[in-house]
Amino acid sequence: MPVLGSQRRLLGSLNCTPPATLPLTLAPNRTGPQCLEVSIPDGLFISLGLVSLVENVLVVAAIAKNRNLHSPMYYFICCLAMSDLLVSVSNVLETAVMLLLEAGVLATRAAVVQQLDNVIDMLICSSMVSSLCFLGAIAVDRYISIFYALRYHSVVTLPRAWRIIAAIWVASILTSVLSITYYNHTVILLCLVGFFIAMLALMAVLYVHMLARACQHARGIARLQKRQRPIHQGFGLKGAATLTILLGVFFLCWGPFFLHLSLIVLCPQHPTCGCIFKNFNLFLALIICNAIVDPLIYAFRSQELRKTLQEV
């Protein structure tokens, strides 16, 4: 992507074959101390992308096949799978083209490579933004289903869900166009970082509130059954563990990438920040890992969807 420190640039691979590196090396920094650099092999990068591709294609196929899954909640999950699929496909495509350029198999002009690079970067950016948006949409949908259960089907209707989905895709495409066109402007990077922080805060507030309501409901059931402590404590621990996994995976997979963007604004020339910039490929690999984990968290836990997957 067109940000400072990015190593996955097609133009950088044109007529250039980088030396082999160990998976974990100390890269010398001319302006400061040695840097810990994690090198992601291209084979691992492509393998992660293919695993994510298979998982998310299965989710989309299962939801498309089973009419019982044609509801707003599963449409949001389906769109999340499509976004994660695009994240994986775009990164795998970029890696494959880079390898072909380095091997001399693909010979083309720099102008053509520049256009291809811009298209892939726009695809990566739009898929990332849409993925974050649909994660937020799923959180809002679940919140409404818990706190406004009686009005859920009148609030979250299919036409309204389709409008939300269309708005997210349009906003993601526009955001990617602006980000790639004005990538060297500080305000663009700040907006992207602010968007991530807002989405993280939204998910944290909604899921914590849902956990509190669930624990309150469990206490009420425990009072009726006169077994308050065992039920409440067991349910609370299970809910807290689920919440920690959900938000922890989100933060660990997306946080380093947006930390990278933040440091571009805060300390682009500082030696310590330069060390972090060297691990940009690792941050992209973590995002692909998130695309692998998302189906496990949001889709495969559904018994109906698992049953459809067996048929597929």
KENUVO-568062 format. One record per residue (C-alpha): residue number from 0; residue in three letters; y, z, x. Coordinates in Angstrom, 3 decimals, padded with zeros to 6 digits, always signed. Example, Ala and Ser with C-alpha at 12.3 -4.5 7.8 and 13.67 -1.06 7.14 Angstrom:
# KENUVO-568062
(0 'ala' (-004.500 +007.800 +012.300))
(1 'ser' (-001.060 +007.140 +013.670))
# end
This chain:
# KENUVO-568062
(0 'met' (+000.000 +000.000 +000.000))
(1 'pro' (+003.527 -000.671 +001.193))
(2 'val' (+004.432 +002.823 +002.335))
(3 'leu' (+005.161 +004.220 +005.761))
(4 'gly' (+002.016 +005.024 +007.657))
(5 'ser' (-000.217 +002.825 +005.541))
(6 'gln' (-003.051 +001.327 +007.554))
(7 'arg' (-004.641 -000.762 +004.836))
(8 'arg' (-002.321 -003.761 +005.120))
(9 'leu' (-003.680 -007.289 +005.026))
(10 'leu' (-000.946 -008.606 +007.295))
(11 'gly' (-001.950 -006.062 +009.905))
(12 'ser' (-005.441 -007.542 +009.883))
(13 'leu' (-004.308 -011.127 +010.375))
(14 'asn' (-005.279 -012.202 +013.909))
(15 'cys' (-006.007 -008.582 +014.769))
(16 'thr' (-009.296 -006.821 +015.428))
(17 'pro' (-008.866 -003.042 +015.819))
(18 'pro' (-011.081 -001.162 +018.248))
(19 'ala' (-013.970 +000.870 +016.951))
(20 'thr' (-013.136 +004.499 +016.294))
(21 'leu' (-015.198 +007.600 +015.735))
(22 'pro' (-015.201 +009.111 +012.223))
(23 'leu' (-013.189 +012.072 +013.488))
(24 'thr' (-010.878 +011.616 +016.459))
(25 'leu' (-007.861 +013.200 +018.047))
(26 'ala' (-005.229 +010.479 +018.057))
(27 'pro' (-002.535 +010.869 +020.698))
(28 'asn' (+000.985 +011.171 +019.384))
(29 'arg' (+003.611 +009.918 +021.785))
(30 'thr' (+006.323 +012.140 +020.370))
(31 'gly' (+004.342 +015.336 +019.982))
(32 'pro' (+000.957 +017.051 +020.181))
(33 'gln' (-002.376 +015.422 +019.484))
(34 'cys' (-003.166 +014.543 +015.877))
(35 'leu' (-006.393 +015.067 +013.990))
(36 'glu' (-007.167 +011.659 +012.499))
(37 'val' (-010.060 +011.054 +010.113))
(38 'ser' (-011.167 +007.439 +010.288))
(39 'ile' (-012.888 +006.089 +007.177))
(40 'pro' (-015.450 +003.392 +008.050))
(41 'asp' (-015.064 +000.228 +006.018))
(42 'gly' (-018.698 +000.466 +004.951))
(43 'leu' (-018.139 +003.927 +003.470))
(44 'phe' (-014.958 +002.752 +001.781))
(45 'ile' (-016.761 -000.156 +000.130))
(46 'ser' (-019.762 +002.026 -000.813))
(47 'leu' (-017.554 +004.562 -002.584))
(48 'gly' (-015.824 +001.763 -004.434))
(49 'leu' (-019.122 +000.222 -005.559))
(50 'val' (-020.464 +003.581 -006.800))
(51 'ser' (-017.270 +004.115 -008.779))
(52 'leu' (-017.485 +000.547 -010.078))
(53 'val' (-021.025 +001.041 -011.419))
(54 'glu' (-020.231 +004.408 -013.022))
(55 'asn' (-017.107 +003.255 -014.818))
(56 'val' (-018.661 -000.040 -015.960))
(57 'leu' (-021.454 +002.013 -017.553))
(58 'val' (-018.897 +004.192 -019.360))
(59 'val' (-017.000 +001.177 -020.706))
(60 'ala' (-020.245 -000.544 -021.757))
(61 'ala' (-021.556 +002.556 -023.534))
(62 'ile' (-018.340 +003.112 -025.502))
(63 'ala' (-018.132 -000.574 -026.423))
(64 'lys' (-021.777 -000.610 -027.594))
(65 'asn' (-021.875 +002.556 -029.722))
(66 'arg' (-019.713 +002.437 -032.868))
(67 'asn' (-019.947 +006.224 -033.142))
(68 'leu' (-017.819 +006.373 -029.996))
(69 'his' (-015.055 +004.188 -031.436))
(70 'ser' (-012.557 +007.025 -031.809))
(71 'pro' (-009.198 +007.789 -030.145))
(72 'met' (-010.727 +010.339 -027.781))
(73 'tyr' (-013.351 +007.923 -026.471))
(74 'tyr' (-010.856 +005.075 -026.319))
(75 'phe' (-008.755 +007.211 -023.968))
(76 'ile' (-011.880 +007.946 -021.895))
(77 'cys' (-012.709 +004.233 -021.884))
(78 'cys' (-009.209 +003.358 -020.653))
(79 'leu' (-009.480 +006.037 -017.963))
(80 'ala' (-012.739 +004.415 -016.848))
(81 'met' (-011.036 +001.006 -016.787))
(82 'ser' (-008.177 +002.422 -014.692))
(83 'asp' (-010.603 +004.049 -012.257))
(84 'leu' (-012.549 +000.791 -012.170))
(85 'leu' (-009.398 -001.094 -011.181))
(86 'val' (-008.619 +001.504 -008.499))
(87 'ser' (-012.045 +000.921 -006.969))
(88 'val' (-012.062 -002.869 -007.341))
(89 'ser' (-008.593 -003.301 -005.830))
(90 'asn' (-009.368 -001.106 -002.808))
(91 'val' (-012.752 -002.754 -002.253))
(92 'leu' (-011.148 -006.191 -002.572))
(93 'glu' (-008.462 -005.290 -000.037))
(94 'thr' (-011.062 -003.943 +002.387))
(95 'ala' (-013.243 -007.037 +001.997))
(96 'val' (-010.320 -009.413 +002.619))
(97 'met' (-009.276 -007.380 +005.679))
(98 'leu' (-012.790 -007.627 +007.111))
(99 'leu' (-012.875 -011.386 +006.510))
(100 'leu' (-009.506 -011.803 +008.227))
(101 'glu' (-010.544 -009.686 +011.196))
(102 'ala' (-013.809 -011.609 +011.575))
(103 'gly' (-011.993 -014.932 +011.424))
(104 'val' (-014.061 -016.071 +008.421))
(105 'leu' (-010.981 -016.309 +006.216))
(106 'ala' (-008.254 -018.374 +007.850))
(107 'thr' (-004.985 -018.674 +005.971))
(108 'arg' (-001.249 -018.581 +006.449))
(109 'ala' (+000.718 -015.348 +006.729))
(110 'ala' (+002.753 -016.235 +003.618))
(111 'val' (-000.415 -016.540 +001.538))
(112 'val' (-001.718 -013.239 +002.898))
(113 'gln' (+001.631 -011.609 +002.066))
(114 'gln' (+001.389 -012.752 -001.566))
(115 'leu' (-002.219 -011.629 -001.816))
(116 'asp' (-001.279 -008.274 -000.306))
(117 'asn' (+001.509 -007.807 -002.860))
(118 'val' (-000.826 -008.655 -005.753))
(119 'ile' (-003.481 -006.201 -004.567))
(120 'asp' (-000.852 -003.500 -003.991))
(121 'met' (+000.500 -004.003 -007.515))
(122 'leu' (-003.032 -003.752 -008.889))
(123 'ile' (-003.670 -000.540 -006.941))
(124 'cys' (-000.355 +001.011 -007.986))
(125 'ser' (-000.677 +000.132 -011.686))
(126 'ser' (-004.269 +001.383 -011.837))
(127 'met' (-003.271 +004.687 -010.180))
(128 'val' (-000.373 +005.249 -012.581))
(129 'ser' (-002.465 +004.348 -015.634))
(130 'ser' (-005.280 +006.632 -014.436))
(131 'leu' (-002.891 +009.587 -014.226))
(132 'cys' (-001.416 +008.719 -017.638))
(133 'phe' (-004.815 +008.595 -019.342))
(134 'leu' (-005.816 +011.901 -017.745))
(135 'gly' (-002.711 +013.354 -019.387))
(136 'ala' (-003.468 +011.598 -022.687))
(137 'ile' (-006.987 +013.068 -022.736))
(138 'ala' (-005.553 +016.558 -022.133))
(139 'val' (-003.053 +016.135 -024.999))
(140 'asp' (-005.782 +014.770 -027.290))
(141 'arg' (-008.027 +017.755 -026.620))
(142 'tyr' (-005.120 +020.147 -027.110))
(143 'ile' (-004.319 +018.682 -030.528))
(144 'ser' (-007.994 +018.762 -031.542))
(145 'ile' (-008.104 +022.518 -030.817))
(146 'phe' (-004.725 +023.770 -032.017))
(147 'tyr' (-004.250 +021.336 -034.909))
(148 'ala' (-007.865 +020.781 -035.878))
(149 'leu' (-007.201 +020.323 -039.606))
(150 'arg' (-004.464 +017.766 -038.985))
(151 'tyr' (-006.088 +016.067 -035.992))
(152 'his' (-007.280 +012.937 -037.805))
(153 'ser' (-003.897 +012.462 -039.438))
(154 'val' (-001.992 +013.000 -036.177))
(155 'val' (-004.250 +011.084 -033.773))
(156 'thr' (-004.987 +007.926 -035.753))
(157 'leu' (-006.484 +004.737 -034.355))
(158 'pro' (-003.266 +002.678 -034.729))
(159 'arg' (-001.286 +005.417 -033.009))
(160 'ala' (-003.876 +005.661 -030.234))
(161 'trp' (-003.729 +001.872 -029.695))
(162 'arg' (+000.071 +002.032 -029.437))
(163 'ile' (-000.169 +004.831 -026.875))
(164 'ile' (-002.745 +002.874 -024.864))
(165 'ala' (-000.614 -000.278 -024.936))
(166 'ala' (+002.487 +001.686 -023.904))
(167 'ile' (+000.646 +003.246 -020.961))
(168 'trp' (-000.593 -000.105 -019.678))
(169 'val' (+002.827 -001.739 -020.026))
(170 'ala' (+004.540 +001.213 -018.326))
(171 'ser' (+001.964 +001.152 -015.515))
(172 'ile' (+002.508 -002.561 -014.867))
(173 'leu' (+006.298 -002.182 -014.878))
(174 'thr' (+006.055 +000.836 -012.571))
(175 'ser' (+003.863 -001.086 -010.125))
(176 'val' (+006.260 -004.044 -010.082))
(177 'leu' (+009.238 -001.786 -009.386))
(178 'ser' (+007.326 +000.260 -006.805))
(179 'ile' (+006.188 -002.782 -004.829))
(180 'thr' (+009.561 -004.534 -005.106))
(181 'tyr' (+011.647 -001.511 -004.085))
(182 'tyr' (+009.045 +000.427 -002.097))
(183 'asn' (+011.530 +001.211 +000.707))
(184 'his' (+013.924 +002.985 -001.684))
(185 'thr' (+013.735 +006.770 -001.647))
(186 'val' (+014.293 +007.083 -005.405))
(187 'ile' (+011.085 +005.138 -006.128))
(188 'leu' (+009.004 +007.494 -004.006))
(189 'leu' (+010.682 +010.544 -005.555))
(190 'cys' (+009.951 +009.228 -009.049))
(191 'leu' (+006.279 +008.734 -008.205))
(192 'val' (+006.003 +012.234 -006.734))
(193 'gly' (+007.869 +013.707 -009.694))
(194 'phe' (+005.513 +011.902 -012.069))
(195 'phe' (+002.487 +013.412 -010.332))
(196 'ile' (+003.970 +016.939 -010.429))
(197 'ala' (+004.840 +016.550 -014.121))
(198 'met' (+001.312 +015.352 -014.934))
(199 'leu' (-000.248 +018.199 -012.961))
(200 'ala' (+001.969 +020.746 -014.748))
(201 'leu' (+001.187 +019.208 -018.148))
(202 'met' (-002.554 +019.364 -017.593))
(203 'ala' (-002.408 +022.896 -016.181))
(204 'val' (-000.362 +024.252 -019.112))
(205 'leu' (-002.475 +022.555 -021.781))
(206 'tyr' (-005.867 +023.464 -020.327))
(207 'val' (-004.857 +027.070 -019.566))
(208 'his' (-003.590 +027.445 -023.139))
(209 'met' (-006.834 +025.957 -024.474))
(210 'leu' (-008.850 +028.382 -022.331))
(211 'ala' (-006.810 +031.321 -023.622))
(212 'arg' (-007.393 +030.235 -027.232))
(213 'ala' (-011.120 +029.795 -026.585))
(214 'cys' (-011.346 +033.281 -025.053))
(215 'gln' (-009.453 +034.719 -028.025))
(216 'his' (-011.893 +033.002 -030.375))
(217 'ala' (-014.834 +034.367 -028.370))
(218 'arg' (-013.410 +037.899 -028.642))
(219 'gly' (-013.198 +037.514 -032.412))
(220 'ile' (-016.831 +036.449 -032.614))
(221 'ala' (-017.814 +039.309 -030.298))
(222 'arg' (-016.131 +041.872 -032.549))
(223 'leu' (-018.071 +040.573 -035.521))
(224 'gln' (-021.327 +040.796 -033.618))
(225 'lys' (-020.369 +044.107 -031.944))
(226 'arg' (-021.202 +042.724 -028.497))
(227 'gln' (-017.715 +042.255 -027.194))
(228 'arg' (-017.966 +042.567 -023.404))
(229 'pro' (-021.036 +040.433 -022.503))
(230 'ile' (-020.034 +037.469 -024.652))
(231 'his' (-016.374 +037.532 -023.774))
(232 'gln' (-016.878 +037.969 -020.052))
(233 'gly' (-019.566 +035.287 -019.850))
(234 'phe' (-017.522 +032.819 -021.856))
(235 'gly' (-014.360 +033.601 -019.897))
(236 'leu' (-016.071 +033.078 -016.547))
(237 'lys' (-017.600 +029.789 -017.688))
(238 'gly' (-014.293 +028.559 -019.072))
(239 'ala' (-012.398 +029.595 -015.949))
(240 'ala' (-014.956 +027.822 -013.750))
(241 'thr' (-014.669 +024.640 -015.811))
(242 'leu' (-010.879 +024.790 -015.689))
(243 'thr' (-010.901 +025.383 -011.934))
(244 'ile' (-013.193 +022.399 -011.358))
(245 'leu' (-011.149 +020.125 -013.616))
(246 'leu' (-007.734 +020.940 -012.152))
(247 'gly' (-009.098 +021.462 -008.642))
(248 'val' (-010.659 +018.010 -008.482))
(249 'phe' (-007.466 +016.467 -009.845))
(250 'phe' (-005.270 +018.223 -007.269))
(251 'leu' (-007.569 +017.747 -004.270))
(252 'cys' (-008.090 +014.038 -004.917))
(253 'trp' (-004.528 +013.072 -005.840))
(254 'gly' (-002.475 +015.720 -004.017))
(255 'pro' (-002.818 +014.381 -000.428))
(256 'phe' (-001.653 +010.893 -001.457))
(257 'phe' (+001.498 +012.216 -003.127))
(258 'leu' (+002.038 +014.634 -000.230))
(259 'his' (+002.065 +011.508 +001.938))
(260 'leu' (+004.778 +009.985 -000.272))
(261 'ser' (+006.784 +013.239 -000.213))
(262 'leu' (+006.729 +013.436 +003.569))
(263 'ile' (+007.987 +009.866 +003.822))
(264 'val' (+011.160 +011.119 +002.125))
(265 'leu' (+011.361 +014.532 +003.814))
(266 'cys' (+010.361 +013.883 +007.435))
(267 'pro' (+009.583 +010.229 +008.179))
(268 'gln' (+010.197 +010.633 +011.935))
(269 'his' (+008.794 +014.132 +012.526))
(270 'pro' (+005.702 +014.247 +014.812))
(271 'thr' (+003.779 +016.574 +012.466))
(272 'cys' (+004.421 +014.325 +009.487))
(273 'gly' (+003.388 +011.383 +011.651))
(274 'cys' (+000.005 +013.035 +012.107))
(275 'ile' (-000.422 +013.218 +008.349))
(276 'phe' (+000.600 +009.577 +007.961))
(277 'lys' (-002.299 +008.565 +010.200))
(278 'asn' (-004.773 +009.778 +007.559))
(279 'phe' (-003.527 +007.527 +004.775))
(280 'asn' (-006.920 +005.805 +004.481))
(281 'leu' (-008.532 +009.207 +003.870))
(282 'phe' (-006.109 +009.817 +000.998))
(283 'leu' (-007.075 +006.503 -000.589))
(284 'ala' (-010.761 +007.409 -000.185))
(285 'leu' (-010.130 +010.694 -002.008))
(286 'ile' (-008.592 +008.776 -004.922))
(287 'ile' (-011.733 +006.626 -005.097))
(288 'cys' (-013.787 +009.840 -005.046))
(289 'asn' (-011.759 +010.970 -008.059))
(290 'ala' (-012.747 +007.716 -009.783))
(291 'ile' (-016.382 +008.697 -009.121))
(292 'val' (-015.962 +012.252 -010.432))
(293 'asp' (-013.947 +011.389 -013.584))
(294 'pro' (-016.945 +009.940 -015.499))
(295 'leu' (-018.941 +013.082 -014.670))
(296 'ile' (-016.198 +015.326 -016.072))
(297 'tyr' (-014.935 +013.366 -019.061))
(298 'ala' (-017.698 +010.962 -020.127))
(299 'phe' (-021.225 +011.869 -019.058))
(300 'arg' (-020.986 +015.359 -020.577))
(301 'ser' (-021.071 +013.745 -024.034))
(302 'gln' (-024.590 +013.773 -025.466))
(303 'glu' (-023.862 +010.738 -027.643))
(304 'leu' (-022.597 +008.764 -024.652))
(305 'arg' (-025.585 +009.763 -022.506))
(306 'lys' (-027.919 +008.604 -025.273))
(307 'thr' (-026.138 +005.244 -025.389))
(308 'leu' (-026.339 +004.961 -021.591))
(309 'gln' (-030.105 +005.342 -021.771))
(310 'glu' (-030.200 +002.419 -024.189))
(311 'val' (-027.929 +000.368 -021.942))
# end
